[in-house]
Each structure stands twice: as C-alpha cells, then as structure tokens.
Amino acid sequence: RSSTQSLLRRSIGTSCASTTLGARSAIAIRSLVPVGGGGGGATLPSLMGGWSTTTVRGFASAPSPWAEFPQAPPDPIIGLTEAYLSDDFPEKVNVGVGAYRCDQGMPFVLPVVREAENEINLEEVDHEYSGIAGCPNFVNLALRFCYGEDSVPLKEKRVSGVQTLSGTGGLRVFGEVLHQFGHKHIYVPNPTWGNHIPIFTNAGLEVRKYRYYDNATSSLDFDHLIEDMKQMPDGSCILLHACAHNPTGMDPTPEQWKQISNAAKEKNLLPFFDCAYQGFASGDARKDAAAVRMFVEDGHKIALVQSFSKNFGLYGQRIGALSIVADSPEEAQRVLSQLKVHIRPSYSNPPRHGARIVSKILASKEKTDQFVKQCMGMAKRIDSMRSRLRTALEELGSSRAWDHITKQIGMFAYSGMSKDEVIELREKHHIYCTLDGRISMAGVTSKNVDYIARAIYDVTEKK
C-alpha cells in the first residue's frame, strides 16, 4: 500500500504542478486501485490522503475547447418549424416550409415513387459505393429530362454532368469551381432563395444582386432586371431560376426570357440555372424547362443544377444533378474532371437509393407518364388553393389587391405582407411563414384556407 500510495502521490504531484493530468491518467488511477473498499482493498480516498474521486477528476478537467463558441442564430426555416412544433394552439398553421402536403396537410409520397421503390426492394440491390460522379444512368436520364430528348449538345456529347446532394450540393460544388477558375463574384436575383447567399459566400464568391421583383406592384421588375444585366462586368456568372422563382413565384414570360438571353449574350455572361421545380411549377415538365432549352438553343454555354426534391417528393433522399454545356466533348470531359476533384474531398460520392428511384421512373415511359399525371395533380391542388385564398381575401373586403397570388406560380406565394405583419400573424393567429411574407401554398388546405385568409385580413387591415 505504501509503495502504491507513494507512486500515486508522485503522479498526482507532477500533474498538479503541470496541470496536465488527463482523463486517461484519471482512468488509469481508478483501474489500479479498488474504489469503495470492496473486498478489503484500500480505497482511493485513503490512498490519496482523503482526496475524493471528484477531486481527482477536477485535476483531470481542462477548459473546454468549445467554451468560446457563441450560439449561432437559428436557421430562418428550421427555426420557424421548431417554433411551430412547440406551439400548442389547435389551429396553428405552418406555411413556411417548402415541402408539399396533401389536402389533409400530410406529407405526400407519389404513388409512382412508391411503386418504383417497391420494385427496387424486390431486386435486392447491393449498397456499394457509387462513383464520384454518382450513378451514370441517373445522370443521363436527369440531363435528358431537362435538356430534352432532342438536345443537340446532348447528342454531340457536349454536356457533362454529375449527381449531387440535391440542388444545394450542386450549387456549392459549382460555386467552388467558379471561384477556383477565376470568378470573384456571382449575380443573384433580389430576392432569391435565402440559402443561395451563404452557399456562394462560403464557396468564396462575392454575392451581388440584380433587381428582379417590384414589391410596390407585386410584379416582375423586368426593365430594371435588363438594365442591371447590361451593367454587369463581361463574363460574370448570373444565377437564374429556371421556373417557379423562389420566393416570389413570378417568372418571366417566354418573350422576356428571350430578352434576358440576348442581354446575357451581349455581356458574354455565364448563365447558371437553378432548376428545383421542373414539372411541379406548371404540371408540365417540358414547359418548366423552356427557359433552359431556349438558352441552350441560343448557343449559351450554360451551367445547370437540378433538384428532385419537390417534383419527385424525394426531400430526404438528397438527389440532384449538376451539368454544363461545353464547346466540345473534350472540353466537357475536362470540366467533368474538375467537378469530380471538388466532390471527392467534400462528400466523396452521393447516395444511391433516391437516384435509383428517379432512374426507375424516367427509364420507363409508363412510369414517366404516371409521374407527369401525379405531378400535375400536385400543381393543380396548389393552383386551387391560390384561387381560394385570393377569393376569400377579396370577399372579406380587403383594401389590398391580391391578384398577384394567382399570377405567381409554383410552391410559394409572395404575399406582400411586411415583417411586422408576419410577426403579428404568428403571435396573434399562430400562422407561421417567413419574415419576407413568403407563404408556402403547399401548407394551405381546404380546411385552413379560410382561417388563413381571415388572419391575413386582420393583420393587413388593422381593423
């Protein structure tokens, strides 16, 4: 005992002097000496002259490496959902999250997705890694889905693409590639999806904005959009929403898209399309891809990111694609090699399950037809909620114009409510939408649309 006690005291004394006794030392002490006197052995406190295990642990502790980490602000969308979930008001409504809900307010799985998934399960597929660029079959089908079966660059093998972690992952990868190859900035519409700005900022780019929406008239600010494009430095990258602009839901007309294409040509801009709602916006996948196809036909060497979250309802599968149109097949392969260089140290390779589902559907004409029909059903339900919300507000005698709700397209309605009105809507009526007044029409149902209309009327009329 005396020799063990001496050894421990020398160990602790040395550690006290240097204040570097670590957790491993404390564990070693406890393993060497029985604690609590069981079996007649000496206890640690008696060996240490009355010191307790807590005291020893005190020596073992050190300032936490996380002590200086401040609390980050909550994500605007995720934080909104958390607040909604903690609200016990029976008629609360969440119209903040961009995820489709059926008319009962429940998550919706497309029947064709369920069918494809069941078939995949019966095939007893393996769970091996995909390549860095993802599943080749999925990538090929995804590109045909947006560029079109008859796309000349596709036929000439001048398009290269990779599977990404939905649209978000594709945006980040392309932002990094832009930054590496000389781009210092990127232009995004004002307003735009809130995550665009931190994605590109974290990729090393300065985010600049071009005018897009006129809040005073609740309409596309087209003249200023073109004016701003003409002021952009030659060769700049400009982000364009392919369809169902988020958050405004206000898209250019085909004629306006043509003018945007011409303005981009004049300044030799790099158009980068974010296509998150193809098929979901209008219910017609070809129509929703019209702007992308127009720019390609006009000779632009575009970049394109696609998401399959909204249109296929595969939110949690994180399925997307990133592609570019090049001058030649050789150039396309060089760009592909650079995309892969950035993917490998980021997430190595993408998941396979969702890619298999999309591939199973798009590879079959029968399943693709089912998808188109079911996607149209989602779009029509949202359109009907737009009409009912506008009608209800007008019938209440609102002094504001609400026709923009039915002019907009896609998942969101840019209501025009102020930040203070949105906060009052939340605190007084328990309706949760983002502070910019964006309403997810997917959360509006036959059951709650009148309640939402009365609440909006109340906070906007102040009566």
C-alpha positions in Angstrom: 0.0 0.0 0.0 2.7 2.5 1.0 4.6 2.0 -2.3 1.3 2.4 -4.3 0.4 5.5 -2.3 3.8 7.0 -2.9 3.6 6.3 -6.6 0.2 7.9 -6.9 1.2 10.9 -4.9 4.3 11.4 -7.1 2.0 11.1 -10.2 -0.6 13.5 -8.9 2.0 15.9 -7.6 3.6 16.0 -11.0 0.3 16.5 -12.7 -0.7 19.2 -10.2 2.5 21.1 -10.9 1.9 21.0 -14.7 -1.9 20.9 -14.6 -1.8 18.4 -17.4 -3.3 15.3 -15.8 -5.6 14.0 -18.5 -8.6 11.8 -18.5 -6.6 8.8 -19.4 -4.5 9.3 -16.2 -7.6 9.5 -14.1 -8.9 6.3 -15.6 -5.6 4.6 -15.0 -5.7 5.6 -11.3 -9.2 4.2 -10.9 -8.3 0.9 -12.6 -5.2 0.4 -10.4 -6.8 0.9 -7.1 -10.2 -0.6 -5.9 -12.6 2.2 -5.0 -15.2 1.9 -2.2 -13.3 -0.6 0.0 -14.9 -3.7 -1.6 -13.0 -7.0 -0.9 -10.9 -5.4 1.8 -8.7 -3.5 -0.5 -7.6 0.1 0.2 -9.9 2.8 -1.1 -8.7 5.6 -3.4 -9.5 8.3 -0.8 -7.4 6.6 1.8 -4.5 6.2 -0.5 -4.7 9.9 -1.5 -4.9 11.2 2.0 -8.6 11.8 2.0 -8.9 13.1 -1.6 -12.1 12.2 -3.4 -12.6 10.9 -6.9 -14.3 14.2 -7.7 -11.1 16.0 -6.7 -9.0 13.8 -8.9 -11.4 14.4 -11.8 -11.1 18.1 -11.0 -7.4 17.8 -11.8 -8.2 15.9 -14.9 -10.5 18.5 -16.3 -9.4 21.3 -18.6 -11.0 24.3 -20.2 -13.5 23.1 -22.9 -12.3 23.6 -26.4 -15.8 24.7 -27.2 -16.0 27.4 -24.5 -15.6 30.3 -26.9 -18.2 29.1 -29.4 -21.2 31.5 -29.5 -24.7 30.4 -30.1 -25.5 30.7 -33.8 -28.8 32.2 -34.8 -31.5 29.7 -35.8 -32.0 28.9 -39.4 -34.9 31.0 -40.7 -36.8 28.0 -42.0 -35.8 25.3 -39.5 -36.2 27.7 -36.6 -39.7 28.5 -37.9 -40.6 24.8 -37.8 -39.3 24.4 -34.3 -41.4 27.3 -33.1 -44.4 25.8 -34.9 -43.9 22.4 -33.3 -43.7 23.9 -29.8 -47.0 25.9 -30.3 -49.9 24.0 -28.7 -52.6 26.2 -30.4 -55.1 23.7 -32.0 -55.5 25.7 -35.3 -51.8 26.6 -35.8 -50.7 26.5 -39.4 -47.2 26.1 -40.9 -46.9 27.8 -44.3 -43.1 28.3 -44.0 -41.5 25.1 -45.2 -41.2 24.3 -48.9 -42.4 20.7 -48.8 -45.6 19.6 -50.5 -48.6 18.5 -48.4 -51.8 16.8 -49.5 -55.2 18.5 -48.8 -55.2 16.9 -45.3 -51.9 18.6 -44.6 -49.9 15.4 -44.5 -46.6 14.5 -46.3 -47.3 13.0 -49.7 -45.4 10.2 -51.5 -46.2 10.0 -55.2 -47.7 6.6 -55.9 -45.3 6.1 -58.8 -42.4 6.7 -56.4 -43.8 4.1 -54.0 -44.2 1.7 -56.9 -40.6 2.2 -58.1 -39.3 1.8 -54.6 -41.1 -1.5 -54.1 -39.7 -2.8 -57.3 -36.2 -1.8 -56.2 -36.6 -3.6 -52.9 -37.6 -6.8 -54.7 -34.5 -6.6 -56.8 -32.3 -7.0 -53.7 -29.8 -4.5 -54.9 -26.4 -4.0 -53.2 -25.3 -1.0 -51.2 -21.9 -0.5 -52.8 -20.5 3.0 -53.3 -21.4 4.9 -56.4 -18.7 6.6 -58.3 -17.6 10.2 -57.5 -19.9 11.4 -60.3 -22.8 9.3 -59.0 -25.0 6.8 -60.8 -24.3 7.2 -64.6 -27.8 6.0 -65.6 -29.4 8.6 -63.3 -27.2 11.4 -64.6 -28.0 10.6 -68.2 -31.8 10.4 -67.5 -31.7 13.6 -65.4 -30.0 15.5 -68.3 -32.5 14.2 -70.8 -35.3 15.2 -68.5 -34.3 18.9 -68.5 -32.3 19.5 -71.8 -34.8 17.4 -73.8 -34.5 14.2 -75.8 -33.6 16.1 -78.9 -31.0 18.4 -77.3 -28.2 18.9 -79.8 -25.4 19.3 -77.2 -26.6 16.1 -75.6 -26.4 14.2 -78.9 -23.0 15.7 -79.6 -21.7 14.7 -76.1 -21.0 18.3 -75.2 -22.9 18.1 -71.9 -21.2 16.6 -68.8 -22.9 16.1 -65.5 -22.6 14.7 -62.0 -25.0 13.5 -59.4 -25.1 15.9 -56.4 -26.6 16.2 -52.9 -29.8 17.7 -54.3 -29.7 21.2 -55.6 -27.9 22.6 -52.6 -24.9 20.4 -53.1 -24.7 21.2 -56.7 -24.8 24.9 -56.1 -21.9 24.6 -53.6 -19.8 22.4 -55.9 -20.2 24.8 -58.8 -19.6 27.8 -56.6 -16.2 26.3 -55.6 -15.3 25.5 -59.2 -16.2 29.1 -60.3 -14.0 30.5 -57.5 -11.1 28.3 -58.4 -11.2 29.3 -62.0 -11.1 33.0 -61.7 -14.7 34.1 -60.9 -14.7 36.5 -57.9 -18.5 37.2 -57.8 -21.9 35.9 -58.8 -25.1 37.8 -59.5 -28.3 36.5 -57.9 -31.8 37.9 -58.2 -33.2 40.2 -55.5 -34.9 38.5 -53.8 -33.7 34.9 -54.1 -33.8 31.7 -52.1 -32.2 32.6 -48.8 -29.7 29.7 -48.9 -28.2 30.9 -52.2 -26.3 33.7 -50.5 -24.5 31.7 -47.8 -23.8 28.9 -50.2 -21.9 31.1 -52.6 -20.3 33.2 -49.9 -18.9 30.1 -48.3 -17.7 28.9 -51.7 -15.5 32.1 -51.8 -17.6 34.3 -54.1 -18.9 37.8 -53.6 -22.7 37.7 -54.0 -24.0 40.6 -55.9 -27.7 41.2 -56.6 -29.7 42.3 -59.6 -33.2 43.7 -59.4 -35.9 41.2 -60.0 -39.2 42.0 -58.2 -41.1 45.2 -57.7 -42.7 45.0 -54.2 -44.8 48.1 -54.9 -46.6 46.4 -57.8 -46.1 42.8 -56.8 -44.7 42.1 -60.3 -41.5 41.3 -62.1 -39.2 44.3 -62.2 -38.2 43.5 -65.8 -36.9 46.8 -67.0 -34.5 47.1 -64.1 -33.5 43.5 -64.4 -32.3 44.1 -68.0 -30.7 47.4 -67.0 -28.7 45.6 -64.3 -27.7 42.8 -66.6 -26.2 45.4 -69.0 -24.1 46.9 -66.2 -22.6 43.5 -65.2 -18.9 43.0 -66.0 -18.3 40.9 -69.1 -18.0 37.2 -68.3 -19.8 37.4 -65.0 -21.9 34.4 -63.8 -25.6 35.1 -63.3 -27.9 32.8 -61.4 -31.3 32.3 -63.0 -34.3 30.4 -61.6 -35.4 28.1 -64.3 -39.1 28.2 -63.2 -41.2 28.9 -60.1 -38.9 31.6 -58.8 -38.3 31.3 -55.1 -39.6 33.2 -53.2 -41.7 35.3 -55.5 -43.3 32.7 -57.8 -43.1 35.4 -60.5 -41.5 34.1 -63.7 -40.6 36.0 -66.9 -42.8 35.3 -70.0 -41.2 33.5 -72.9 -40.7 36.8 -74.7 -39.0 38.2 -71.6 -36.8 35.2 -71.3 -35.7 35.8 -74.9 -34.6 39.4 -74.0 -32.8 38.0 -71.0 -30.9 35.6 -73.2 -30.0 38.4 -75.6 -28.8 40.6 -72.8 -26.6 37.7 -71.5 -25.1 37.3 -74.9 -24.2 40.9 -75.2 -22.2 40.8 -72.0 -20.9 37.3 -72.5 -22.4 36.2 -69.2 -22.3 32.7 -67.9 -26.0 31.7 -67.2 -26.3 29.3 -64.2 -29.8 27.9 -63.9 -31.2 26.6 -60.7 -34.0 24.2 -61.6 -35.8 23.0 -58.5 -39.4 22.7 -59.7 -39.4 21.2 -63.1 -42.9 19.6 -63.6 -44.0 20.9 -60.2 -44.4 24.5 -61.2 -46.9 24.2 -64.0 -47.5 20.5 -64.1 -45.8 20.3 -67.4 -42.1 19.3 -67.3 -41.4 20.5 -70.8 -42.9 23.9 -70.2 -41.0 24.3 -67.0 -37.7 23.6 -68.8 -38.4 26.0 -71.6 -36.0 28.7 -70.4 -33.1 26.3 -70.1 -33.8 24.8 -73.5 -34.1 28.3 -75.1 -30.7 29.4 -73.7 -29.0 26.2 -75.0 -30.6 26.7 -78.4 -29.4 30.3 -78.4 -25.8 29.0 -78.1 -25.2 29.8 -74.4 -22.7 27.5 -72.6 -24.8 27.2 -69.5 -24.5 25.5 -66.2 -27.5 23.8 -64.7 -28.3 22.4 -61.2 -31.4 20.2 -60.8 -33.2 19.1 -57.7 -35.6 16.1 -57.5 -36.9 17.0 -54.0 -40.0 18.9 -54.9 -41.1 17.3 -58.2 -40.5 13.7 -57.1 -41.2 14.3 -53.4 -37.8 12.9 -52.5 -36.9 15.6 -50.0 -34.9 13.4 -47.6 -33.0 11.4 -50.4 -31.0 14.5 -51.4 -31.0 13.8 -55.2 -29.8 16.3 -57.7 -27.6 16.8 -60.7 -25.1 19.4 -61.9 -24.2 19.8 -65.5 -22.5 22.1 -68.0 -22.7 22.7 -71.8 -19.3 22.9 -73.4 -17.9 23.6 -76.9 -16.7 20.1 -77.5 -16.8 16.6 -75.9 -13.2 17.0 -74.9 -13.9 20.3 -73.1 -16.9 18.7 -71.4 -14.7 15.9 -70.0 -12.2 18.4 -68.7 -14.9 20.3 -66.8 -16.2 17.0 -65.5 -12.8 16.1 -64.1 -12.8 19.4 -62.2 -16.3 18.8 -60.8 -15.1 15.4 -59.5 -12.0 16.9 -58.0 -14.2 19.1 -55.8 -16.7 16.4 -55.0 -14.2 13.8 -53.8 -12.9 15.7 -50.6 -16.4 17.1 -49.9 -18.7 14.1 -49.7 -16.8 11.6 -51.8 -19.8 10.2 -53.6 -23.6 10.7 -53.5 -26.3 8.3 -52.2 -27.8 5.7 -54.4 -31.4 4.9 -53.3 -33.1 8.1 -54.5 -31.1 8.0 -57.7 -32.4 4.5 -58.3 -36.0 5.7 -57.8 -35.7 8.6 -60.2 -33.9 6.3 -62.8 -36.6 3.6 -62.5 -39.3 6.2 -63.2 -37.6 8.2 -66.0 -36.4 5.0 -67.8 -40.0 3.8 -68.2 -42.4 5.6 -70.4 -45.3 4.2 -68.4 -43.9 5.3 -65.1 -42.9 8.7 -66.6 -46.5 9.2 -67.8 -47.7 8.4 -64.2 -45.2 10.8 -62.8 -46.4 13.6 -65.1 -50.0 13.0 -64.2 -49.3 12.9 -60.4 -47.1 16.0 -60.6 -49.9 17.8 -62.4 -52.2 16.8 -59.6 -49.9 18.5 -57.1 -49.6 21.6 -59.2 -53.4 21.8 -59.7 -54.1 21.5 -55.9 -51.7 24.4 -55.3 -53.3 26.4 -58.0 -56.8 25.8 -56.5 -55.5 27.0 -53.1 -54.2 30.2 -54.7 -57.6 30.9 -56.2 -59.4 30.2 -53.0 -57.1 32.3 -50.9 -57.4 35.2 -53.2 -61.2 34.9 -53.4 -61.5 34.7 -49.7 -59.4 37.8 -49.1 -61.4 39.7 -51.7 -64.7 38.6 -50.3 -63.7 39.8 -46.8 -63.4 43.3 -48.4 -59.6 43.7 -48.3 -58.4 47.1 -49.4 -55.3 45.5 -50.9 -55.0 43.9 -54.3 -54.4 40.1 -54.2 -54.3 39.2 -57.9 -50.6 38.6 -57.7 -51.3 35.4 -55.7 -52.9 33.8 -58.8 -50.3 35.3 -61.2 -47.5 33.6 -59.4 -46.6 30.0 -60.0 -45.1 27.1 -58.0 -44.9 26.3 -54.4 -44.8 29.9 -52.9 -46.9 33.0 -52.8 -45.1 36.2 -52.2 -47.8 37.9 -50.2 -46.5 41.4 -49.8 -47.0 41.4 -46.1 -44.5 43.4 -44.1 -42.2 41.9 -41.4 -44.3 43.4 -38.7 -47.5 41.9 -40.2 -45.9 38.5 -40.4 -44.9 38.6 -36.8 -48.4 39.7 -35.8 -49.8 36.8 -37.9 -47.6 34.4 -36.0 -48.2 35.8 -32.5 -51.9 36.5 -32.8 -53.1 33.8 -35.2 -50.4 31.1 -34.9 -49.7 31.1 -38.6 -46.0 30.6 -39.4 -44.5 32.0 -42.6 -41.1 33.5 -43.3 -40.4 37.1 -42.4 -40.4 38.3 -46.0 -44.1 37.3 -46.3 -43.5 34.2 -48.4 -46.3 31.7 -48.0 -45.8 28.0 -48.9 -49.1 27.3 -50.7 -48.4 23.6 -50.1 -49.4 24.2 -46.5 -52.7 25.8 -47.4 -55.6 23.3 -47.4 -59.4 23.2 -47.9 -59.7 23.1 -44.1 -57.5 26.1 -43.2 -57.6 28.4 -46.2 -60.5 30.5 -44.8 -58.8 30.8 -41.4 -55.6 31.9 -43.1 -57.5 34.5 -45.2 -59.2 35.9 -42.1 -55.9 36.2 -40.3 -54.2 37.9 -43.2 -57.1 40.3 -43.5 -56.9 41.1 -39.8 -53.2 41.9 -39.7 -53.2 43.8 -43.0 -56.3 45.9 -42.4 -55.7 46.7 -38.8 -59.5 46.8 -38.1 
